[in-house]
Amino acid sequence: MQKTALIPYAHLPRAHHDRHVLTSTVDVFGAAHWLLAERAPQRGGDVAPFDALVVSVHPGGDVELTELSAVRARWPHLDRLPDGGFVVATSRTRRYEDADQVQVFDALGRETSSFSVGDAIEHLLVDEAGHIWVGHFDENPEGIRRWSSTGRLTWTSDDAHIPGLYDCYALNVSGTAAWACPYTDFPLVEIRPDRPDRPVTVRANRVWGAKAVAVHGERVAFYGGYREERDRLARGELTETSVEPTDVGLLTLPDGPAPGHRRVVSRGSRIYVQAEPFTAWGVFDLSS
């Protein structure tokens, strides 16, 4: 089976390796970000607000540091807003914490607002216009939704007629559009809320269980799957109604082995993969 190696993309500067990586992401403009704390969070119980450091590595290698004050998220998601601020959200929330689930920080690291987007966050990705896209896993039936950075709901999948939307396995946000591949039927769903004639396009798809998806023109690639297909890289071509498979291979780390425990972020034609100890990102680019 053909193997495709990830290309090294961004590294956490060694000066910050003594801190604990809470989470990491790559934003819509291609900058990589790490949310760091002095120590790992303890399991169970409440989390006292803590100060955190965001280390940003921009395309080209410039490094930027942003101190965030009074972060409250347990097991957080992170992304950057176009104005230089950050969004931090906890994936699980209890009823009395709802108003504090999502924190928005300005470019100086000061909290400007907080709100709730609902429990069970699988993906949280910000688009070029500053909309916050949230895909939920199966303990929350609300599917996929788009929010403003002030907590206003601007789009919901409730009336989108997406078949079998019980768990948003894969979500790709690029520009102001999104692509999703949800459990149980795993269709490829193209979402363009600002296109009035056809905001949602659903294509039948035979690739099950992918955790990431990349799209470039009429081509698509899915990464991940169940059990022995965990490292699968399946490619296909788009038609008006379906994804037609073309080939299947494996995606590996730059030095050859499978990624193992990893994070993935889907952005347009790119799938970013970060393996333990979560200090480096590699990239697969469908357009190259």
C-alpha positions as CSV (number, residue, x, y, z in Angstrom):
1,M,0.0,0.0,0.0
2,Q,1.3,3.4,-1.0
3,K,2.6,5.6,1.9
4,T,2.5,9.3,2.0
5,A,4.7,11.1,4.5
6,L,3.6,14.3,6.3
7,I,5.8,17.4,5.5
8,P,7.2,19.1,8.7
9,Y,5.3,22.3,9.2
10,A,5.7,24.0,12.6
11,H,7.6,23.3,15.9
12,L,7.1,24.6,19.4
13,P,10.3,26.5,20.2
14,R,12.5,24.5,22.6
15,A,12.5,27.3,25.2
16,H,8.8,26.4,26.0
17,H,9.2,22.6,26.2
18,D,9.2,22.7,30.0
19,R,5.5,23.7,30.0
20,H,2.5,21.4,29.6
21,V,0.7,21.5,26.2
22,L,-3.0,21.8,27.0
23,T,-3.9,21.9,23.3
24,S,-2.7,23.1,19.9
25,T,-4.1,24.1,16.6
26,V,-3.4,25.6,13.2
27,D,-5.6,28.6,12.3
28,V,-7.3,29.5,9.0
29,F,-4.3,31.7,8.0
30,G,-1.8,28.9,8.6
31,A,-0.3,30.0,11.9
32,A,0.3,27.2,14.5
33,H,-0.7,27.9,18.2
34,W,0.1,26.1,21.4
35,L,-1.8,26.7,24.7
36,L,0.6,26.1,27.5
37,A,0.3,25.9,31.3
38,E,2.8,25.4,34.1
39,R,1.4,22.0,34.9
40,A,-1.1,19.4,33.6
41,P,-4.6,19.8,34.9
42,Q,-5.8,17.4,37.5
43,R,-8.5,14.9,36.7
44,G,-11.9,15.5,38.3
45,G,-13.2,18.4,40.4
46,D,-13.3,22.1,39.6
47,V,-10.6,24.0,37.8
48,A,-9.5,27.2,39.4
49,P,-8.8,30.0,36.8
50,F,-5.2,30.0,35.7
51,D,-2.9,32.0,33.5
52,A,-1.8,30.4,30.3
53,L,0.7,31.2,27.5
54,V,-0.2,31.0,23.8
55,V,2.9,30.4,21.6
56,S,2.2,31.2,18.0
57,V,4.5,30.2,15.1
58,H,3.5,32.0,11.9
59,P,4.2,30.8,8.4
60,G,7.8,31.9,7.8
61,G,8.8,31.1,11.4
62,D,8.1,34.3,13.4
63,V,7.2,33.5,17.0
64,E,4.6,35.5,19.0
65,L,3.7,35.1,22.7
66,T,0.4,36.0,24.2
67,E,-0.4,35.7,28.0
68,L,-4.0,34.8,28.7
69,S,-5.4,35.7,32.1
70,A,-7.9,33.6,34.1
71,V,-8.5,30.7,31.7
72,R,-11.2,28.5,33.0
73,A,-11.4,25.7,30.4
74,R,-10.9,22.0,31.3
75,W,-9.5,20.0,28.3
76,P,-9.7,23.1,26.1
77,H,-10.1,23.9,22.4
78,L,-8.2,26.9,21.0
79,D,-8.3,29.0,17.9
80,R,-7.3,32.5,16.9
81,L,-9.6,35.3,15.7
82,P,-8.7,37.5,12.7
83,D,-8.3,40.5,15.0
84,G,-5.5,38.8,16.9
85,G,-7.6,37.6,19.8
86,F,-8.2,34.0,20.9
87,V,-11.1,31.7,21.6
88,V,-10.7,29.1,24.4
89,A,-13.5,26.6,25.1
90,T,-14.0,23.6,27.3
91,S,-15.3,20.5,25.4
92,R,-17.5,19.3,28.3
93,T,-19.6,21.6,30.4
94,R,-21.8,21.3,33.4
95,R,-25.1,23.2,33.8
96,Y,-23.8,25.8,36.2
97,E,-20.8,26.5,34.0
98,D,-22.6,27.2,30.8
99,A,-22.0,30.9,30.6
100,D,-18.2,30.4,31.0
101,Q,-17.8,27.6,28.4
102,V,-16.3,29.8,25.7
103,Q,-13.9,32.6,26.6
104,V,-13.0,35.3,24.1
105,F,-9.7,37.1,24.7
106,D,-8.4,40.2,22.9
107,A,-4.9,40.5,21.3
108,L,-3.5,41.5,24.7
109,G,-4.8,38.4,26.4
110,R,-7.7,40.1,28.3
111,E,-11.1,38.3,28.4
112,T,-13.7,40.4,26.6
113,S,-16.7,38.0,26.6
114,S,-17.9,34.5,27.5
115,F,-20.9,32.4,26.4
116,S,-22.0,28.8,25.9
117,V,-22.2,26.8,22.6
118,G,-23.4,23.6,24.1
119,D,-21.8,20.5,25.6
120,A,-19.7,17.9,23.8
121,I,-17.5,19.9,21.5
122,E,-15.6,17.7,19.0
123,H,-14.3,20.5,16.8
124,L,-14.0,24.3,17.2
125,L,-12.6,26.2,14.2
126,V,-12.6,30.0,13.4
127,D,-13.1,31.1,9.8
128,E,-11.6,34.1,8.0
129,A,-14.6,36.3,8.9
130,G,-14.3,35.5,12.6
131,H,-17.2,33.0,12.8
132,I,-16.7,30.2,15.3
133,W,-17.7,26.8,13.8
134,V,-18.5,24.1,16.4
135,G,-19.0,20.4,15.6
136,H,-20.5,18.3,18.4
137,F,-19.9,14.6,19.2
138,D,-22.8,12.2,19.9
139,E,-23.7,13.3,23.5
140,N,-25.1,16.5,22.0
141,P,-27.7,16.3,19.2
142,E,-27.1,19.8,17.9
143,G,-24.7,18.7,15.2
144,I,-22.9,21.6,13.5
145,R,-23.4,25.3,14.3
146,R,-21.8,28.6,13.6
147,W,-21.5,31.4,16.1
148,S,-20.3,35.0,16.1
149,S,-17.4,35.9,18.4
150,T,-19.9,37.5,20.8
151,G,-22.0,34.4,21.1
152,R,-24.8,34.9,18.6
153,L,-25.9,31.8,16.7
154,T,-25.6,32.6,13.0
155,W,-26.2,29.1,11.4
156,T,-27.4,25.7,12.5
157,S,-27.6,22.3,10.9
158,D,-31.1,21.8,12.3
159,D,-33.0,22.3,9.0
160,A,-30.1,21.4,6.7
161,H,-31.4,17.8,6.0
162,I,-28.0,16.2,6.7
163,P,-28.5,12.4,6.9
164,G,-27.3,10.6,10.0
165,L,-25.8,13.7,11.8
166,Y,-25.2,12.2,15.2
167,D,-21.5,12.9,15.6
168,C,-19.3,15.4,13.7
169,Y,-16.3,13.1,13.0
170,A,-14.5,15.5,10.6
171,L,-14.8,19.3,10.2
172,N,-12.8,21.5,7.7
173,V,-13.2,25.3,7.9
174,S,-11.4,27.4,5.2
175,G,-12.3,30.8,4.0
176,T,-15.9,31.2,5.2
177,A,-17.1,27.7,4.2
178,A,-17.1,24.4,6.0
179,W,-16.9,20.7,5.0
180,A,-18.0,18.0,7.3
181,C,-18.1,14.2,7.4
182,P,-20.5,13.1,10.1
183,Y,-21.5,9.8,11.7
184,T,-23.5,7.6,11.0
185,D,-23.8,7.8,7.2
186,F,-20.5,9.7,6.6
187,P,-21.7,11.9,3.7
188,L,-19.4,14.7,2.6
189,V,-21.3,17.9,3.5
190,E,-20.4,21.2,1.9
191,I,-21.7,24.2,4.0
192,R,-21.8,27.7,2.6
193,P,-24.3,29.7,4.7
194,D,-23.8,32.9,2.8
195,R,-24.8,31.2,-0.5
196,P,-28.6,31.8,-0.6
197,D,-29.4,29.4,-3.5
198,R,-27.7,26.3,-2.1
199,P,-26.2,26.7,1.4
200,V,-25.7,22.9,2.0
201,T,-24.6,20.2,-0.5
202,V,-24.6,16.6,0.6
203,R,-22.6,14.0,-1.4
204,A,-22.8,10.3,-0.8
205,N,-19.5,8.8,0.4
206,R,-18.2,5.3,0.9
207,V,-15.3,6.2,3.2
208,W,-16.3,5.6,6.8
209,G,-14.8,6.8,10.0
210,A,-12.5,9.6,8.7
211,K,-11.3,12.1,11.4
212,A,-10.1,14.7,8.8
213,V,-11.0,15.8,5.3
214,A,-9.2,18.0,2.7
215,V,-10.8,19.4,-0.4
216,H,-9.1,21.0,-3.4
217,G,-11.2,21.7,-6.5
218,E,-12.8,18.5,-7.5
219,R,-10.5,16.3,-5.4
220,V,-11.0,15.2,-1.8
221,A,-8.9,13.2,0.7
222,F,-10.0,11.6,4.0
223,Y,-7.7,10.7,6.8
224,G,-8.3,8.1,9.5
225,G,-10.8,5.3,10.0
226,Y,-11.7,2.4,12.3
227,R,-9.2,0.0,13.7
228,E,-6.7,-1.1,11.1
229,E,-7.7,1.9,8.9
230,R,-6.7,4.4,11.6
231,D,-3.9,5.8,9.4
232,R,-5.7,5.4,6.1
233,L,-5.4,8.2,3.5
234,A,-8.3,7.7,1.0
235,R,-8.6,10.0,-2.0
236,G,-11.6,10.6,-4.3
237,E,-13.2,12.9,-6.8
238,L,-16.3,15.0,-6.4
239,T,-19.4,14.7,-8.6
240,E,-22.6,16.6,-8.1
241,T,-24.0,14.0,-5.8
242,S,-21.2,11.7,-4.6
243,V,-17.5,11.1,-3.8
244,E,-16.0,8.6,-6.2
245,P,-13.0,6.8,-4.7
246,T,-9.7,6.9,-6.6
247,D,-7.0,5.3,-4.4
248,V,-6.2,4.3,-0.8
249,G,-2.9,4.5,1.1
250,L,-1.3,5.3,4.4
251,L,-0.3,8.7,5.9
252,T,2.8,8.6,8.1
253,L,5.0,10.9,10.1
254,P,7.8,12.7,8.2
255,D,10.3,10.1,9.5
256,G,8.2,7.1,8.5
257,P,6.2,5.6,11.4
258,A,2.4,6.0,11.9
259,P,1.4,9.0,14.1
260,G,-0.2,7.0,16.9
261,H,-2.0,9.2,19.4
262,R,-2.5,12.5,17.5
263,R,-4.4,15.7,16.9
264,V,-5.7,16.6,13.5
265,V,-6.9,19.9,12.0
266,S,-8.5,20.2,8.5
267,R,-8.1,23.5,6.6
268,G,-9.0,23.7,2.9
269,S,-6.6,21.5,0.9
270,R,-4.6,20.7,4.0
271,I,-4.7,18.2,6.8
272,Y,-2.4,19.0,9.8
273,V,-1.3,16.2,12.1
274,Q,0.3,16.5,15.5
275,A,1.6,13.4,17.3
276,E,2.8,13.0,20.9
277,P,4.4,14.9,22.6
278,F,2.5,17.5,20.6
279,T,5.4,19.8,20.0
280,A,5.4,19.6,16.2
281,W,2.9,19.8,13.3
282,G,3.2,18.0,10.0
283,V,1.0,18.7,7.0
284,F,-0.5,16.8,4.0
285,D,-1.5,19.2,1.2
286,L,-3.9,17.8,-1.4
287,S,-3.0,20.7,-3.7
288,S,0.7,19.9,-4.0
